[in-house]
Amino acid sequence: MKELTNNKKQFFEIAQKLVNFNKISHAYLIEIGDYDQDIPYVLDFIKMILCPNKKFSFNSNCSECNICELIQSGNYPDLMIVEPDGQWIKKNQLLALQSEYQNKSLLGNKRIYIIKNADRFNASSANTILKFLEEPEDDIIAILLTTNRYHVIETILSRCQILTLANTEDVDFEIDDNLFQLMKFIVQKDQLFICYNEIVENILPDKGVAKEKFSQVSSILLSYLDFLSGKVDFFDEQLLSILSNLDMDKILDIVALIEEEVRKLEYNVNYKLWLDALFAKLIGGGCND
Ligand SMILES: [Zn+2]
């Protein structure tokens, strides 16, 4: 058996407890790292729910029922996978799923659907999935997958039990003085323009450095979210002292803003104008309101 990393082990244990204590809910949102790598764990969870024998180890079948085998080989009739059709998951895909599941299972077991990329609903498909989640049927279980739970519409998220297979955000770079100062400037945003020259000269002299520093800032903020949501137990104390004023929503705003603006650096933008615009947006939204 493959050695499980901590987060996979934890997922497996939680899944086992849910099944053993018969606490299966009708909707899960599972945060994954990579679909191909993590789908075996999701299938294991489904086997745990459906297999009558309840004997499990990772990525293996119970070898006593053909349910496990059918799930493993992708041939289980009451398991459907929906993935975006083009950019979005469309309303008609969900309606097709619903009509497919209208009749009771011939196998007399629970039916399960997986939605890949649960962060890619458009307005009408989001409405449809919300309706499913609000009026769940007893024998149907929804498993929504996403690589970033913070991109999932809040109303969908709030109706699912959240499990995670994703690795936590690693801060695998050194947090030097410059980076720490930059974090501080971003959080206490009123200093951004006052100290503009100092920041440009010492911390963000050019595009290349800016790209690196801002992606590190994002990483730190995401890892702080992992800390806030209990995924990791430890967070740098010095950083904690400057970040503790920010709540989740504000952190997400800042991360989204930085990601969007840093992408613009791929184009031939004027660096100073880009930085001015970014600072203005950080001051306008993000931190203290
Ligand atoms: Zn089985």
Boltz pocket constraint, residues with backbone or C-beta under 6 A from the ligand:
constraints:
  - pocket:
      binder: B
      contacts: [[A, 47], [A, 51], [A, 52], [A, 53], [A, 54], [A, 61], [A, 62], [A, 63], [A, 64], [A, 65], [A, 66], [A, 67], [A, 68], [A, 69]]
      max_distance: 6.0
